[in-house]
Amino acid sequence: MFFSKIGFLLLFIPLAGYVAWYILRGRHLVPSIKVSTALPYAAGVKSYKNYLIHTPFILRVLALSMLIFILARPQSSNRWQNTEVEGIDIMLAMDVSTSMLAMDLQPNRLEAAKQVAAEFVNARPNDNIGLTIFAGESFTQCPLTIDHTVMLNMLNSVKCDIAAEGIIEDGTAVGMGIANAITRLKDSKAKSKVIILLTDGSNNMGEISPEAAAEIAKQFGIRVYTVGVGTNAEAAPYPYMGQIVKVPVEIDEQTLEKIATITDGNYYRATSNSKLKEVYEQIDKLERTKMSVKEFSTREEEYLVFAIIAFVAILFEILLRSTILKRIP
């Protein structure tokens, strides 16, 4: 509910003054009959009328308040929204090799990537988003879905231990990561299909080369944005058997740039948490959902309730003053 003539609500200011006047007036009433002493009446029994003496005034203030609300024109609005969405299908391809535990991003590369990816997903409620993870092998962690709660739960469960514990072979199969994401996007009817590939190494595993995978993506009209994550330094801190050791930073930027070029995407380098966030923000701006919204609204006057309350209050004030609270001159 809202008021279309909200200026009339300022009438509550003089109404508040009226209430203040009534209270002050009651403290300085002059008796109409003078007597030498009021002691004979001190022990008198109070009637219920004593408790109703201010009721007419309260009813009058209530009625005036309702009239002010009526003058301000209370209204309600019903809205219908017809939204047409041109959805974008996005597959996140994330490297989960053990090198992603390097701590040049905080707390490590993988956790930083997961946090920023989750913010990216939350900012795109109208898109189908899925997740592919890869090390020496690749598989789909979450297929394309509009249910982002499920997607985020699957993303949060991603760990590097699947490679460390030998569940899948360790290594970096960039081509296989792209190929797996392609299988989820190739039959999509969306006008825009995107893969966001994040890795911290160079392709050293898999049966499909990154360039070949990029050519396949191009054939299906899939654009690939590549992100190389890792410090610009030659080595990065890495946890190993309870100690922190230095491991070389080996990001094949040339290949990542080539993948992006083939598929009409972009290559980005994320050397810190803030840089990684900037990368996803840039991709978010490039791949925006087109939305056409038609909104219709109808307004209805909501004065009736206030009018009924005002009428009842005035009626009861008149009845009280004419019956049990009637004054005799």
C-alpha positions in Angstrom: 0.0 0.0 0.0 1.2 3.5 -0.7 -0.3 7.1 -0.7 -0.6 9.0 -3.9 -1.2 12.3 -2.1 1.4 11.8 0.6 1.5 15.6 1.4 -1.8 15.3 3.2 -0.1 13.3 5.9 1.4 16.5 7.1 -2.0 17.2 8.7 -0.9 14.9 11.5 1.2 17.8 12.7 -1.7 20.1 13.7 -3.5 16.9 14.9 -0.6 16.3 17.3 -1.0 19.9 18.5 -4.7 19.4 19.1 -3.9 16.3 21.3 -1.2 18.3 23.2 -3.8 21.2 23.8 -6.3 18.7 25.2 -3.8 17.2 27.6 -2.6 20.7 28.9 -6.2 21.9 29.1 -7.1 19.0 31.3 -4.5 20.1 33.8 -5.9 23.6 34.2 -9.7 23.0 34.3 -11.6 25.5 36.4 -14.5 24.0 38.4 -18.0 25.3 37.5 -19.3 25.0 41.1 -17.3 26.3 44.0 -17.5 24.6 47.4 -15.7 25.2 50.6 -14.2 21.8 50.8 -14.2 18.6 48.7 -13.6 16.3 51.6 -17.1 14.9 51.7 -16.6 13.5 48.2 -13.1 12.0 48.8 -14.5 8.7 49.9 -17.1 8.5 47.2 -17.3 5.4 45.0 -16.0 5.9 41.5 -18.3 5.0 38.6 -17.3 3.3 35.4 -18.0 6.6 33.8 -14.9 8.0 35.3 -12.8 5.6 33.1 -14.7 6.6 30.0 -14.4 10.3 30.4 -11.6 10.6 27.7 -13.1 8.0 25.3 -15.0 10.6 23.1 -11.8 12.5 22.6 -9.8 9.4 21.7 -12.6 8.4 19.2 -12.5 11.9 17.7 -8.7 11.8 17.2 -9.1 8.3 15.6 -11.7 9.6 13.2 -9.6 12.6 12.3 -6.6 10.3 11.7 -8.6 8.1 9.4 -9.9 11.2 7.4 -6.3 12.3 6.9 -5.4 8.9 5.6 -8.4 9.1 3.2 -7.2 12.5 2.0 -3.8 11.0 1.3 -5.4 8.5 -1.0 -4.2 5.0 0.0 -3.8 2.8 -3.0 -2.5 -0.7 -3.8 -1.0 -1.9 -7.1 -1.1 -5.2 -8.8 1.8 -5.8 -11.2 2.3 -8.4 -14.0 5.7 -8.8 -15.5 6.3 -10.6 -18.8 10.0 -11.4 -19.1 11.6 -12.8 -22.2 15.1 -14.2 -21.5 17.7 -15.1 -24.1 19.6 -17.6 -22.0 23.4 -18.2 -22.1 24.7 -21.7 -21.5 28.0 -21.6 -19.6 30.4 -24.4 -18.6 33.1 -23.8 -16.1 36.1 -25.9 -16.8 38.3 -25.9 -13.6 41.8 -27.4 -13.1 41.9 -29.6 -10.0 45.4 -30.9 -10.3 47.5 -30.9 -7.1 49.4 -27.8 -8.3 46.2 -25.8 -7.6 47.1 -26.1 -3.9 49.8 -23.5 -4.5 49.4 -20.6 -2.0 50.2 -17.6 -4.2 46.5 -16.9 -4.1 44.8 -17.0 -0.7 44.2 -19.5 0.8 45.2 -21.4 -2.3 44.5 -21.2 -6.1 41.6 -23.7 -6.0 39.7 -22.1 -3.1 40.2 -18.6 -4.5 38.9 -19.9 -7.9 35.9 -21.5 -6.3 35.0 -18.4 -4.3 35.1 -16.1 -7.3 33.3 -18.6 -9.5 30.5 -18.8 -6.9 30.0 -15.0 -7.0 29.9 -15.2 -10.8 27.2 -17.9 -10.7 25.1 -15.9 -8.2 25.2 -12.9 -10.5 23.7 -14.8 -13.4 20.3 -16.2 -12.2 18.9 -16.6 -15.7 21.7 -18.8 -17.2 22.2 -22.5 -17.4 25.6 -23.2 -15.8 27.5 -26.4 -15.4 30.9 -27.5 -14.1 33.7 -29.7 -15.6 36.8 -30.5 -13.6 40.0 -31.9 -14.9 43.5 -33.0 -13.9 45.1 -35.8 -15.9 41.5 -36.8 -16.8 38.3 -34.9 -17.0 34.7 -35.5 -16.0 31.5 -33.5 -15.5 31.0 -32.5 -11.9 27.6 -30.8 -12.6 25.7 -30.8 -15.9 24.1 -27.6 -17.2 21.4 -26.5 -14.8 19.3 -23.4 -13.9 19.3 -24.7 -10.3 22.2 -22.8 -9.1 21.9 -24.1 -5.5 22.8 -27.5 -6.7 25.5 -26.1 -8.9 27.1 -24.2 -6.0 27.0 -27.2 -3.7 28.8 -29.2 -6.3 31.3 -26.4 -6.8 32.0 -26.2 -3.1 32.7 -29.9 -2.9 35.5 -29.7 -5.5 38.9 -30.7 -4.0 42.3 -31.4 -5.3 42.4 -34.7 -3.3 40.8 -36.6 -6.1 44.1 -36.3 -8.0 46.3 -36.5 -4.9 44.6 -39.7 -3.8 44.7 -41.3 -7.2 41.0 -41.2 -7.9 41.9 -39.7 -11.2 45.4 -39.4 -12.7 47.2 -36.2 -11.8 48.4 -33.8 -14.4 46.9 -31.1 -16.6 44.7 -32.2 -19.5 43.6 -28.9 -20.8 42.3 -30.4 -24.1 40.3 -33.0 -22.3 38.8 -30.3 -20.0 37.6 -28.4 -23.0 36.4 -31.5 -24.8 34.3 -32.6 -21.9 32.7 -29.1 -21.6 31.9 -29.2 -25.3 30.0 -32.5 -25.0 27.7 -30.6 -22.6 27.2 -27.6 -24.8 27.2 -29.0 -28.4 23.4 -29.8 -28.4 22.4 -26.6 -26.6 19.8 -24.4 -28.4 21.1 -21.3 -26.7 22.2 -18.5 -29.0 25.4 -18.0 -26.9 27.5 -20.9 -25.6 30.5 -20.2 -23.4 33.3 -22.2 -21.7 35.4 -20.5 -19.0 38.6 -22.5 -18.6 40.8 -22.0 -15.6 44.2 -23.6 -15.2 47.6 -23.0 -13.6 49.7 -25.2 -15.8 50.4 -26.4 -19.3 48.8 -29.3 -21.1 50.8 -32.5 -20.4 48.1 -35.2 -20.4 45.1 -36.3 -22.4 44.4 -37.6 -25.9 43.1 -34.3 -27.3 45.4 -31.3 -27.7 44.1 -27.9 -26.6 44.3 -26.6 -30.1 42.2 -29.5 -31.5 39.6 -29.0 -28.7 39.5 -25.3 -29.5 38.8 -26.1 -33.2 35.9 -28.4 -32.2 34.5 -25.7 -29.9 34.6 -23.3 -32.9 32.7 -25.7 -35.0 29.9 -25.7 -32.5 29.9 -22.0 -32.0 31.3 -22.2 -28.5 33.4 -19.3 -27.2 36.2 -20.1 -24.8 37.5 -17.7 -22.2 40.8 -18.9 -20.8 42.2 -17.9 -17.4 45.8 -18.6 -16.3 46.0 -18.5 -12.5 49.3 -18.0 -10.7 51.8 -15.4 -9.6 54.1 -13.7 -12.0 57.1 -14.9 -9.9 59.1 -17.9 -11.0 58.0 -20.0 -8.0 55.0 -20.1 -5.7 54.7 -21.5 -2.1 53.3 -25.0 -1.9 52.3 -27.2 1.1 54.3 -30.4 1.1 54.4 -32.9 4.0 53.8 -30.3 6.6 56.2 -27.7 5.1 56.0 -24.9 2.6 58.2 -25.4 -0.4 58.6 -23.5 -3.6 57.3 -24.9 -6.9 57.9 -23.4 -10.3 55.0 -21.5 -12.0 54.5 -23.1 -15.4 51.5 -21.5 -17.2 51.4 -22.1 -21.0 50.1 -18.6 -21.8 50.8 -19.0 -25.5 48.5 -22.0 -25.8 45.8 -20.4 -23.7 45.9 -17.3 -25.9 45.7 -19.5 -29.0 42.6 -21.3 -27.6 40.9 -18.0 -27.0 41.8 -16.6 -30.4 40.5 -19.7 -32.2 37.1 -19.5 -30.5 36.8 -15.7 -30.5 37.2 -15.6 -26.8 39.7 -13.8 -24.5 42.7 -14.8 -22.5 43.2 -13.4 -18.9 46.0 -13.8 -16.4 45.0 -13.8 -12.7 48.0 -13.2 -10.5 46.1 -12.5 -7.2 42.6 -12.9 -5.7 41.7 -9.4 -6.7 42.9 -9.9 -10.3 40.9 -13.2 -10.5 37.8 -11.4 -9.4 38.4 -8.7 -12.0 38.7 -11.4 -14.7 35.3 -12.9 -13.9 33.7 -9.4 -13.7 35.0 -8.7 -17.2 33.7 -11.9 -18.5 30.4 -11.2 -16.8 30.1 -7.9 -18.7 31.0 -9.5 -22.0 28.4 -12.2 -21.7 25.3 -10.6 -20.5 21.8 -12.0 -20.7 19.4 -10.1 -23.0 16.1 -9.4 -21.2 13.0 -7.7 -22.5 10.5 -6.9 -19.7 6.9 -5.7 -20.2 5.3 -4.5 -17.0 1.6 -3.7 -16.4 0.1 -2.3 -13.3 -3.4 -1.4 -12.0 -4.1 0.8 -9.0 -7.0 0.3 -6.6 -8.2 2.8 -4.0 -8.0 1.4 -0.5 -9.8 4.2 1.4 -12.9 2.0 2.4 -11.3 0.5 5.5 -10.3 3.9 6.8 -13.7 5.3 6.0 -15.5 2.6 8.0 -13.2 3.1 11.0 -13.8 6.8 10.9 -17.6 6.3 10.6 -17.7 3.9 13.6 -15.5 6.2 15.7 -17.8 9.2 15.1 -20.9 7.1 15.7 -19.6 5.9 19.0 -18.5 9.4 20.1 -22.0 10.7 19.4 -23.6 7.8 21.2 -21.4 8.2 24.3 -22.0 12.0 24.5 -25.7 11.5 24.0 -26.2 8.8 26.6 -23.9 7.7 29.5 -21.6 10.7 29.2 -24.3 13.3 28.5 -23.6 16.6 30.2 -26.4 18.6 31.9 -25.8 22.3 31.8 
